[in-house]
Amino acid sequence: MSTIQVHLPDSLQQQLHVLAARDGISIDQFIATAVAEKMAALMPEAYLEERAQRGSRAKYEAALAKVPDVEPAPYDKLPQP
């Protein structure tokens, strides 16, 4: 794990303390999550490509085979045109 130093305006730091406490997490956890969320928003194609590289058709079919072959509930059906 790495350490970085970030300079924040006092008002932003105060809000950071409040929000982290409200979520019941440390400031470090809050910032790490915020950075991860921002990176995911900026790099969706690269993220999905990396995930696709780890997958395989065999794993997909194995997971799909576990799904029961039943009609969906009425609320879960697509509307008919």
N, CA, C and O of each residue as an XYZ file, in Angstrom:
324
protein
N       0.840     -1.165      0.000
C       0.000      0.000      0.000
C       0.886      1.230      0.000
O       1.968      1.229      0.586
N       0.421      2.273     -0.659
C       1.192      3.506     -0.766
C       0.559      4.613      0.060
O      -0.620      4.561      0.412
N       1.372      5.612      0.357
C       0.906      6.775      1.096
C       1.063      7.999      0.217
O       2.100      8.190     -0.418
N       0.019      8.835      0.182
C       0.111     10.110     -0.522
C      -0.348     11.214      0.412
O      -1.108     10.975      1.350
N       0.117     12.417      0.148
C      -0.295     13.565      0.939
C      -1.149     14.450      0.045
O      -0.751     14.787     -1.070
N      -2.322     14.826      0.536
C      -3.244     15.644     -0.237
C      -3.578     16.886      0.579
O      -3.879     16.792      1.769
N      -3.524     18.038     -0.059
C      -3.896     19.290      0.591
C      -5.330     19.621      0.204
O      -5.656     19.742     -0.977
N      -6.185     19.765      1.217
C      -7.593     20.059      0.994
C      -7.958     21.368      1.668
O      -7.397     21.712      2.708
N      -8.896     22.100      1.081
C      -9.416     23.271      1.801
C     -10.074     22.818      3.099
O     -10.605     21.710      3.175
N     -10.040     23.667      4.111
C     -10.592     23.308      5.419
C     -12.051     22.871      5.323
O     -12.457     21.911      5.978
N     -12.830     23.563      4.519
C     -14.254     23.223      4.417
C     -14.447     21.824      3.846
O     -15.335     21.089      4.279
N     -13.626     21.460      2.883
C     -13.720     20.125      2.290
C     -13.288     19.059      3.289
O     -13.896     17.991      3.360
N     -12.270     19.336      4.040
C     -11.807     18.386      5.049
C     -12.855     18.192      6.138
O     -13.047     17.074      6.616
N     -13.528     19.254      6.531
C     -14.585     19.130      7.544
C     -15.709     18.244      7.027
O     -16.198     17.377      7.752
N     -16.121     18.450      5.792
C     -17.168     17.627      5.206
C     -16.716     16.175      5.086
O     -17.509     15.254      5.282
N     -15.446     15.976      4.765
C     -14.884     14.632      4.672
C     -15.020     13.899      6.001
O     -15.431     12.739      6.032
N     -14.681     14.563      7.087
C     -14.807     13.963      8.413
C     -16.258     13.599      8.711
O     -16.538     12.516      9.225
N     -17.179     14.504      8.389
C     -18.602     14.278      8.667
C     -19.121     13.082      7.871
O     -19.785     12.206      8.425
N     -18.818     13.045      6.570
C     -19.331     11.977      5.711
C     -18.729     10.618      6.058
O     -19.431      9.607      6.061
N     -17.447     10.595      6.346
C     -16.818      9.320      6.724
C     -17.410      8.808      8.030
O     -17.686      7.616      8.165
N     -17.603      9.699      8.983
C     -18.190      9.290     10.271
C     -19.623      8.797     10.062
O     -20.039      7.810     10.669
N     -20.364      9.479      9.211
C     -21.745      9.073      8.947
C     -21.802      7.671      8.348
O     -22.700      6.887      8.657
N     -20.824      7.363      7.479
C     -20.767      6.034      6.873
C     -20.100      4.995      7.777
O     -20.110      3.803      7.469
N     -19.531      5.440      8.874
C     -18.886      4.524      9.803
C     -17.580      3.951      9.275
O     -17.213      2.822      9.600
N     -16.877      4.735      8.457
C     -15.606      4.281      7.896
C     -14.525      5.324      8.172
O     -14.814      6.463      8.540
N     -13.287      4.911      7.986
C     -12.177      5.840      8.191
C     -12.093      6.811      7.012
O     -12.648      6.568      5.941
N     -11.396      7.896      7.236
C     -11.187      8.870      6.166
C     -10.396      8.225      5.033
O     -10.675      8.476      3.861
N      -9.416      7.401      5.373
C      -8.644      6.700      4.348
C      -9.548      5.821      3.484
O      -9.418      5.803      2.260
N     -10.458      5.097      4.123
C     -11.382      4.247      3.372
C     -12.291      5.090      2.491
O     -12.550      4.733      1.342
N     -12.772      6.194      3.017
C     -13.654      7.076      2.255
C     -12.947      7.594      1.009
O     -13.504      7.569     -0.088
N     -11.724      8.060      1.186
C     -10.966      8.609      0.051
C     -10.635      7.513     -0.960
O     -10.750      7.737     -2.165
N     -10.229      6.338     -0.492
C      -9.918      5.240     -1.415
C     -11.144      4.852     -2.232
O     -11.040      4.593     -3.431
N     -12.300      4.812     -1.584
C     -13.538      4.490     -2.294
C     -13.885      5.570     -3.300
O     -14.289      5.269     -4.423
N     -13.732      6.821     -2.908
C     -14.032      7.934     -3.812
C     -13.123      7.910     -5.037
O     -13.579      8.150     -6.155
N     -11.849      7.623     -4.832
C     -10.909      7.542     -5.952
C     -11.275      6.372     -6.864
O     -11.255      6.508     -8.087
N     -11.607      5.232     -6.278
C     -11.991      4.064     -7.078
C     -13.244      4.349     -7.896
O     -13.322      3.962     -9.062
N     -14.232      5.026     -7.294
C     -15.458      5.366     -8.019
C     -15.159      6.305     -9.180
O     -15.696      6.125    -10.273
N     -14.330      7.281     -8.965
C     -13.982      8.237    -10.023
C     -13.234      7.525    -11.149
O     -13.503      7.771    -12.325
N     -12.304      6.650    -10.799
C     -11.556      5.922    -11.817
C     -12.477      5.025    -12.632
O     -12.334      4.931    -13.851
N     -13.422      4.367    -11.966
C     -14.364      3.506    -12.671
C     -15.222      4.313    -13.630
O     -15.553      3.839    -14.716
N     -15.587      5.534    -13.237
C     -16.399      6.391    -14.104
C     -15.610      6.861    -15.318
O     -16.180      7.048    -16.393
N     -14.317      7.051    -15.158
C     -13.490      7.563    -16.246
C     -12.925      6.470    -17.149
O     -12.494      6.750    -18.267
N     -12.927      5.223    -16.667
C     -12.295      4.153    -17.422
C     -13.206      2.941    -17.622
O     -12.746      1.811    -17.454
N     -14.477      3.133    -17.974
C     -15.362      1.963    -18.065
C     -14.951      0.972    -19.142
O     -15.047     -0.237    -18.935
N     -14.501      1.455    -20.272
C     -14.128      0.540    -21.360
C     -12.926     -0.304    -20.974
O     -12.917     -1.516    -21.191
N     -11.918      0.329    -20.405
C     -10.723     -0.416    -19.992
C     -11.065     -1.414    -18.891
O     -10.555     -2.535    -18.886
N     -11.931     -1.008    -17.955
C     -12.337     -1.895    -16.872
C     -13.069     -3.113    -17.424
O     -12.775     -4.247    -17.044
N     -14.022     -2.876    -18.320
C     -14.784     -3.987    -18.874
C     -13.906     -4.903    -19.721
O     -14.082     -6.122    -19.702
N     -12.978     -4.336    -20.451
C     -12.061     -5.140    -21.259
C     -11.203     -6.033    -20.360
O     -10.993     -7.209    -20.658
N     -10.709     -5.458    -19.252
C      -9.890     -6.241    -18.321
C     -10.715     -7.369    -17.708
O     -10.225     -8.491    -17.581
N     -11.958     -7.085    -17.328
C     -12.826     -8.122    -16.774
C     -13.118     -9.193    -17.814
O     -13.163    -10.378    -17.483
N     -13.319     -8.795    -19.069
C     -13.608     -9.755    -20.128
C     -12.430    -10.703    -20.340
O     -12.623    -11.882    -20.635
N     -11.225    -10.193    -20.192
C     -10.038    -11.027    -20.378
C      -9.949    -12.123    -19.323
O      -9.377    -13.183    -19.576
N     -10.507    -11.877    -18.150
C     -10.458    -12.880    -17.076
C     -11.553    -13.924    -17.219
O     -11.475    -14.989    -16.606
N     -12.555    -13.639    -18.007
C     -13.677    -14.558    -18.158
C     -13.422    -15.585    -19.250
O     -12.432    -15.523    -19.978
N     -14.343    -16.525    -19.338
C     -14.253    -17.520    -20.394
C     -15.658    -17.989    -20.742
O     -16.572    -17.890    -19.923
N     -15.824    -18.486    -21.927
C     -17.121    -19.001    -22.357
C     -17.544    -20.177    -21.470
O     -18.723    -20.315    -21.146
N     -16.601    -21.008    -21.086
C     -16.918    -22.167    -20.241
C     -17.457    -21.718    -18.883
O     -18.422    -22.297    -18.383
N     -16.846    -20.688    -18.275
C     -17.326    -20.179    -16.994
C     -18.715    -19.572    -17.149
O     -19.579    -19.756    -16.292
N     -18.924    -18.851    -18.241
C     -20.233    -18.247    -18.509
C     -21.302    -19.333    -18.614
O     -22.361    -19.229    -17.995
N     -21.024    -20.365    -19.390
C     -21.999    -21.437    -19.580
C     -22.236    -22.210    -18.286
O     -23.353    -22.662    -18.034
N     -21.203    -22.367    -17.466
C     -21.366    -23.054    -16.182
C     -22.270    -22.239    -15.256
O     -23.121    -22.802    -14.568
N     -22.091    -20.936    -15.235
C     -22.948    -20.084    -14.407
C     -24.370    -20.082    -14.940
O     -25.322    -20.142    -14.162
N     -24.525    -20.013    -16.248
C     -25.846    -20.007    -16.864
C     -26.586    -21.319    -16.611
O     -27.810    -21.323    -16.484
N     -25.863    -22.418    -16.536
C     -26.477    -23.723    -16.298
C     -27.102    -23.812    -14.901
O     -27.977    -24.646    -14.671
N     -26.667    -22.972    -13.982
C     -27.210    -22.971    -12.626
C     -28.538    -22.223    -12.522
O     -29.241    -22.333    -11.518
N     -28.878    -21.460    -13.565
C     -30.112    -20.675    -13.539
C     -31.282    -21.593    -13.859
O     -31.246    -22.297    -14.868
N     -32.321    -21.606    -13.023
C     -33.465    -22.485    -13.300
C     -34.182    -22.070    -14.590
O     -34.273    -20.885    -14.910
N     -34.676    -23.046    -15.305
C     -35.384    -22.800    -16.565
C     -36.875    -22.663    -16.263
O     -37.651    -23.601    -16.449
N     -37.251    -21.497    -15.801
C     -38.646    -21.235    -15.448
C     -39.080    -19.903    -16.064
O     -38.250    -19.046    -16.366
N     -40.371    -19.747    -16.243
C     -40.909    -18.491    -16.745
C     -40.670    -17.395    -15.699
O     -40.755    -17.651    -14.498
N     -40.373    -16.190    -16.155
C     -40.197    -15.104    -15.195
C     -41.527    -14.715    -14.556
O     -42.592    -14.951    -15.126
N     -41.453    -14.120    -13.374
C     -42.655    -13.623    -12.709
C     -43.285    -12.539    -13.585
O     -42.568    -11.889    -14.346
N     -44.592    -12.323    -13.504
C     -45.255    -11.330    -14.359
C     -44.623     -9.945    -14.293
O     -44.533     -9.259    -15.311
N     -44.185     -9.526    -13.105
C     -43.588     -8.196    -12.974
C     -42.213     -8.103    -13.633
O     -41.699     -7.004    -13.839
N     -41.615     -9.249    -13.967
C     -40.273     -9.278    -14.523
C     -40.258     -9.522    -16.025
O     -39.186     -9.620    -16.622
N     -41.420     -9.620    -16.639
C     -41.506     -9.867    -18.078
C     -41.400     -8.560    -18.842
O     -41.822     -7.505    -18.366
N     -40.830     -8.649    -20.035
C     -40.757     -7.487    -20.910
C     -42.141     -7.220    -21.499
O     -42.875     -8.154    -21.822
N     -42.491     -5.947    -21.636
C     -43.793     -5.657    -22.244
C     -43.811     -6.068    -23.706
O     -42.819     -5.921    -24.421
N     -44.945     -6.581    -24.137
C     -45.106     -6.991    -25.533
C     -45.556     -5.786    -26.360
O     -46.427     -5.026    -25.936
N     -44.956     -5.614    -27.546
C     -45.337     -4.452    -28.386
C     -46.740     -4.555    -28.941
O     -47.188     -3.659    -29.657
